């Protein structure tokens, strides 16, 4: 049976100095801005890498959040919601980091392929032509990076996946009593059972549930920790004003008047944004990026996620009201 076709996304240097995944066919891929080359590579090729068992939702989230320690940052931990309550998709959605739909579970076939490095390299070699590798190294050279081989790519992707999962488990250790990381962060004890972190994967399932799996070499993957049940409801993505209030004003101990002066806007305009009464404009997002180093792309994506979720919630509420109204009319007749 022929293998499915995947267009390889090659990370290129963004004008901001970060890496972004790109393909010749579609140009820049929305939502793939990352500060690291391997992060952009994973985001641009998440479907392929997940299907082959190289990454799970952990690695994709780690790539999207532009750093292996992102889940330990004040941004994620200051969100005010436990990971066990909202799941990884809820955290990402609330932070506006990446669409939940990009997170993929691990397939049994994918893990079988990933068992041996030789088999994995051979399979990846089907997708990576000599010309693709040449283009990839040309782009790396533009960013001041050394040439890379397919084997080295696999090693870096595995490292991203493992360290991202370590950070997730570190956060869960603080939130629950049944998770304990070893001092070298190579093993984790869950419900009294010790597991090698290199054998664990974070899966997001079609029914909305999220779980950490122990990937067996033979047979079905074993669920060792349920993070979010299928029936749990996602949080409404955060308004960028909440993020700015917490990560700029409170963190830097600025007053609204001082921040408005720095940004060159009226205090009333800033106050409406911080309180979620107005949407973040591209112009103000750019001013925030220049003044405080907050990514304009991330802020605008956060606004888009929040606005879309609000629209869905409003539409759902209207449908409920219409349902009740039609029911009352039928009763009257």
C-alpha positions as CSV (number, residue, x, y, z in Angstrom):
1,X,0.0,0.0,0.0
2,X,1.5,3.4,-1.0
3,X,2.2,5.8,1.9
4,X,0.0,8.9,2.1
5,X,1.4,12.1,0.6
6,X,2.5,14.8,3.0
7,X,3.9,18.2,1.8
8,X,7.0,19.0,3.9
9,X,6.8,22.4,5.6
10,X,10.3,24.0,5.7
11,X,10.9,26.5,8.5
12,X,12.1,29.9,7.2
13,X,13.2,33.0,9.2
14,X,10.4,35.4,10.0
15,X,10.9,39.2,9.9
16,X,10.7,39.1,13.7
17,X,13.7,36.8,14.0
18,X,11.5,33.8,14.9
19,X,11.1,30.7,12.8
20,X,7.9,30.0,10.9
21,X,6.9,26.9,8.9
22,X,6.4,27.4,5.1
23,X,5.6,25.4,2.0
24,X,6.0,26.4,-1.6
25,X,2.4,25.7,-2.3
26,X,0.7,27.7,0.5
27,X,3.3,30.1,1.7
28,X,3.2,30.9,5.4
29,X,1.1,28.5,7.4
30,X,-1.1,30.4,9.9
31,X,-0.4,29.9,13.6
32,X,3.1,28.3,13.1
33,X,5.3,31.2,14.5
34,X,7.9,29.8,16.9
35,X,11.1,31.0,18.4
36,X,12.9,27.8,17.6
37,X,13.7,26.1,14.3
38,X,12.6,22.7,15.5
39,X,9.5,24.2,17.0
40,X,8.4,25.6,13.6
41,X,9.3,22.3,11.9
42,X,7.1,20.3,14.3
43,X,4.2,22.7,13.9
44,X,4.4,22.7,10.1
45,X,4.7,18.9,9.9
46,X,2.5,17.9,12.9
47,X,0.3,15.5,11.0
48,X,3.2,13.5,9.6
49,X,5.2,13.5,12.8
50,X,2.2,12.5,14.9
51,X,1.2,9.7,12.4
52,X,4.7,8.3,12.7
53,X,4.6,8.4,16.5
54,X,7.4,11.0,16.9
55,X,5.2,13.6,18.6
56,X,2.0,13.7,20.6
57,X,0.0,16.7,21.8
58,X,2.7,17.5,24.3
59,X,5.4,18.1,21.6
60,X,3.0,20.1,19.4
61,X,2.0,22.3,22.4
62,X,5.7,22.7,23.4
63,X,6.5,23.8,19.8
64,X,3.6,26.2,19.7
65,X,4.5,27.8,23.0
66,X,8.0,28.6,21.7
67,X,10.2,27.0,24.3
68,X,10.6,23.7,26.3
69,X,9.9,25.4,29.6
70,X,6.8,27.2,28.5
71,X,4.4,25.2,30.8
72,X,6.4,26.3,33.8
73,X,6.2,30.0,32.9
74,X,4.1,32.6,34.7
75,X,1.9,32.9,31.7
76,X,0.7,29.3,31.8
77,X,0.6,28.9,35.6
78,X,-1.0,32.3,36.1
79,X,-4.0,31.4,34.1
80,X,-5.9,30.4,37.2
81,X,-7.1,27.0,35.9
82,X,-5.6,23.6,36.8
83,X,-4.4,21.5,33.8
84,X,-6.5,18.6,35.2
85,X,-9.6,20.8,34.9
86,X,-9.2,22.2,31.4
87,X,-6.7,19.8,29.7
88,X,-3.9,20.8,27.4
89,X,-6.3,22.0,24.8
90,X,-8.0,24.3,27.3
91,X,-4.7,25.8,28.4
92,X,-3.6,26.4,24.8
93,X,-7.0,27.9,23.8
94,X,-7.1,30.2,26.8
95,X,-3.6,31.5,26.1
96,X,-4.3,31.9,22.4
97,X,-1.3,29.8,21.5
98,X,-2.6,27.4,18.9
99,X,-5.9,26.0,17.7
100,X,-7.0,22.9,19.6
101,X,-7.6,21.1,16.3
102,X,-3.9,21.0,15.6
103,X,-3.3,18.6,18.5
104,X,-3.3,15.0,17.5
105,X,-3.3,11.7,19.4
106,X,-0.8,8.9,18.9
107,X,-1.8,6.0,16.6
108,X,-0.8,2.4,17.4
109,X,0.6,2.2,13.9
110,X,2.7,5.3,14.5
111,X,4.2,3.9,17.6
112,X,5.1,0.7,15.9
113,X,7.0,2.6,13.2
114,X,8.8,4.7,15.9
115,X,10.0,1.6,17.8
116,X,13.3,1.4,15.9
117,X,15.3,4.3,14.6
118,X,16.3,2.5,11.5
119,X,12.6,1.9,10.5
120,X,11.7,5.4,11.3
121,X,14.5,7.0,9.3
122,X,13.6,4.7,6.3
123,X,10.0,5.8,6.5
124,X,10.8,9.5,6.9
125,X,13.2,9.1,3.9
126,X,10.2,8.5,1.8
127,X,9.0,12.1,2.4
128,X,12.3,13.9,2.6
129,X,14.0,14.1,-0.8
130,X,17.6,15.3,-1.3
131,X,16.2,18.5,-2.7
132,X,14.0,19.0,0.4
133,X,17.0,18.5,2.7
134,X,19.1,20.9,0.6
135,X,16.4,23.6,0.8
136,X,16.0,23.1,4.5
137,X,19.8,23.5,5.2
138,X,19.8,26.6,3.0
139,X,17.1,28.2,5.2
140,X,19.0,27.1,8.3
141,X,22.2,28.8,7.0
142,X,20.3,32.0,6.5
143,X,19.4,31.9,10.2
144,X,23.0,31.1,11.3
145,X,22.3,27.4,12.0
146,X,24.6,24.5,11.0
147,X,23.4,22.0,8.4
148,X,21.2,19.2,9.8
149,X,20.6,15.6,8.8
150,X,17.4,13.5,9.0
151,X,18.8,11.5,11.9
152,X,19.5,14.8,13.8
153,X,16.0,16.1,13.0
154,X,14.6,12.9,14.6
155,X,16.8,13.4,17.7
156,X,15.7,17.0,18.1
157,X,12.0,16.2,17.6
158,X,12.2,13.5,20.2
159,X,14.0,15.8,22.6
160,X,11.2,18.5,22.2
161,X,8.5,15.9,22.8
162,X,10.2,14.5,25.9
163,X,11.1,17.8,27.5
164,X,7.6,19.2,26.7
165,X,6.1,16.1,28.5
166,X,8.4,16.6,31.4
167,X,7.1,20.2,31.8
168,X,3.5,19.0,31.7
169,X,4.2,16.3,34.3
170,X,6.0,18.9,36.5
171,X,2.8,21.0,36.4
172,X,0.6,18.0,37.2
173,X,2.9,17.1,40.1
174,X,2.0,20.5,41.7
175,X,-1.7,20.0,41.0
176,X,-2.3,16.4,42.0
177,X,-1.1,13.9,44.7
178,X,-0.7,10.9,42.4
179,X,2.1,12.3,40.2
180,X,5.7,12.5,41.2
181,X,8.7,13.3,39.0
182,X,12.2,11.8,39.7
183,X,15.0,14.1,40.5
184,X,16.6,13.5,37.0
185,X,13.2,14.1,35.3
186,X,13.6,10.8,33.4
187,X,10.9,8.8,35.3
188,X,7.6,9.6,36.8
189,X,5.5,7.8,39.4
190,X,1.8,7.8,38.7
191,X,-0.5,6.0,41.2
192,X,2.5,4.2,42.6
193,X,3.7,2.8,39.3
194,X,7.1,4.0,37.8
195,X,7.2,4.9,34.1
196,X,10.0,6.0,31.8
197,X,9.0,9.5,30.4
198,X,10.5,8.5,27.1
199,X,7.7,6.0,26.7
200,X,4.8,8.3,27.6
201,X,2.6,10.3,25.2
202,X,-0.1,12.9,25.6
203,X,-3.2,12.1,23.5
204,X,-6.1,14.3,22.7
205,X,-9.0,12.1,21.5
206,X,-11.8,12.7,19.1
207,X,-14.4,12.7,21.9
208,X,-12.6,15.6,23.6
209,X,-10.9,13.5,26.3
210,X,-7.2,13.9,27.1
211,X,-4.9,11.3,28.6
212,X,-1.3,10.3,29.2
213,X,-0.5,7.0,27.6
214,X,2.2,4.4,28.2
215,X,3.1,3.3,24.7
216,X,3.7,-0.4,24.6
217,X,6.0,-1.9,22.0
218,X,3.4,-4.6,21.3
219,X,-0.4,-4.2,21.8
220,X,-2.6,-1.3,22.7
221,X,-1.3,1.8,24.4
222,X,-2.1,1.9,28.1
223,X,-3.9,4.9,29.7
224,X,-2.1,5.7,32.9
225,X,-3.6,9.1,33.7
226,X,-6.8,10.8,32.6
227,X,-6.3,14.5,32.3
228,X,-9.7,15.6,31.0
229,X,-12.9,13.6,30.6
230,X,-14.9,13.7,27.3
231,X,-17.8,15.4,29.0
232,X,-15.9,18.3,30.4
233,X,-16.4,21.8,28.9
234,X,-13.6,23.9,27.5
235,X,-12.9,27.3,29.0
236,X,-13.7,30.4,26.9
237,X,-10.4,31.5,25.4
238,X,-9.0,34.5,27.4
239,X,-9.4,38.0,26.1
240,X,-6.0,39.6,25.3
241,X,-6.8,42.3,27.8
242,X,-6.6,39.8,30.6
243,X,-3.2,38.6,29.4
244,X,-1.9,42.2,29.1
245,X,-3.2,43.1,32.6
246,X,-1.5,40.1,34.2
247,X,1.7,39.9,32.2
248,X,2.5,43.6,31.7
249,X,0.7,45.8,34.2
250,X,0.9,43.5,37.2
251,X,4.2,42.0,36.4
252,X,5.9,45.4,35.7
253,X,3.8,47.2,38.4
254,X,2.7,49.8,35.9
255,X,-0.4,52.0,36.3
256,X,-2.9,52.2,33.5
257,X,-2.1,55.9,33.0
258,X,1.7,55.2,32.6
259,X,1.1,52.3,30.2
260,X,-1.3,54.4,28.1
261,X,1.4,57.1,27.9
262,X,4.0,54.5,26.8
263,X,1.6,53.2,24.1
264,X,0.5,56.6,23.0
265,X,-3.2,55.9,23.5
266,X,-5.9,57.3,25.7
267,X,-6.4,55.8,29.1
268,X,-10.1,55.1,28.4
269,X,-9.1,53.1,25.3
270,X,-6.6,51.0,27.3
271,X,-9.1,50.5,30.1
272,X,-11.7,49.2,27.7
273,X,-9.2,46.7,26.3
274,X,-8.0,45.5,29.7
275,X,-11.6,45.0,30.8
276,X,-12.5,43.1,27.7
277,X,-15.0,45.7,26.5
278,X,-13.1,46.3,23.2
279,X,-11.2,44.2,20.7
280,X,-7.4,44.5,20.3
281,X,-6.6,46.3,17.0
282,X,-3.6,45.3,14.9
283,X,-2.2,48.8,15.4
284,X,-2.3,48.5,19.2
285,X,-0.9,45.0,19.1
286,X,2.1,46.3,17.1
287,X,2.6,49.1,19.7
288,X,2.6,46.4,22.5
289,X,5.1,44.3,20.6
290,X,7.5,47.3,20.2
291,X,7.1,48.6,23.7
292,X,7.0,45.3,25.7
293,X,8.3,42.6,23.4
294,X,4.9,40.7,23.4
295,X,4.4,38.9,20.1
296,X,1.9,40.8,17.9
297,X,0.9,37.5,16.2
298,X,0.2,35.8,19.5
299,X,-2.0,38.7,20.8
300,X,-4.0,38.9,17.6
301,X,-4.5,35.2,17.5
302,X,-5.7,35.3,21.1
303,X,-8.2,38.0,20.1
304,X,-9.4,35.9,17.1
305,X,-9.8,32.8,19.3
306,X,-11.8,34.8,21.9
307,X,-14.0,36.5,19.4
308,X,-14.8,33.2,17.6
309,X,-15.7,31.5,20.9
310,X,-17.9,34.4,21.8
311,X,-19.7,34.2,18.5
312,X,-20.3,30.5,18.9
313,X,-21.6,31.0,22.4
314,X,-23.9,33.7,21.3
315,X,-25.2,31.6,18.4
316,X,-25.8,28.7,20.8
317,X,-27.7,30.9,23.2
318,X,-29.9,32.3,20.4
319,X,-30.7,28.7,19.3
320,X,-31.7,27.8,22.8
321,X,-33.9,30.8,23.1
322,X,-35.5,30.1,19.7
323,X,-36.1,26.4,20.8
324,X,-37.9,27.5,24.0
325,X,-39.9,30.2,22.2
326,X,-41.1,27.7,19.5
327,X,-42.0,25.3,22.3
328,X,-44.1,27.9,24.1
329,X,-45.8,28.8,20.8
330,X,-46.7,25.2,20.2
331,X,-48.1,24.9,23.8
332,X,-50.3,28.0,23.3
333,X,-51.7,26.7,20.1
